Amino acid sequence: LGDYSLEILNIPTGGDGSFTMKVTVDGDILKSEYTGDSIEDASWVIIKSTEVEDDILFVEVHVPEYGVTGYWELYVEGNAVTGYAFDMFEILGTISR
């Protein structure tokens, strides 16, 4: 489905959180995984699952430090990605396919 370069703005850990991830499909299962430096840099948030509903990409994540599980809600229009993390923090980025 694509390679994502994303930034979560104004997160509680201080500043912004930039990361890259790849979303793939294996049969009926969607999978998201961090790529490049994000594998280590984004270790504070664990990707649990990925699904698409009504053309919105939902990535379920867990933040062990805060003991919370929630979603990144991603909207893709062309190569632009927008969305929200935990319905609180804005996400901006791009996708390449």
C-alpha positions, 0 to 999 in steps of 0.5 A: 500500500505504500511507504509513509513519512509522517510527523505527529505534532506536539506530542507529550514526549516533547516536540514532534514525532517523525517516523517512517513506516511501510504498510503492506498486505499479506492475503487479507491481513494489513501490516504496518512496520517502522522503517529505517531509523524509525525502527529504533527512534519510534520504539516508544510506540508499538504498532499493534494492528492495521485496518482500512475502513471507509477509505481511512487507514487506522493503525492501532498503537500502544504507548507503554510509558503511558499505558494507553492504546489508541489509533492513528487515523490517516487520510490519504489524498494523492501523495499527501497524508493527514490525520490524527493520533489518539484523536488529539494530535495532528499528523502530517506527511506523505506517501510513496507507492 
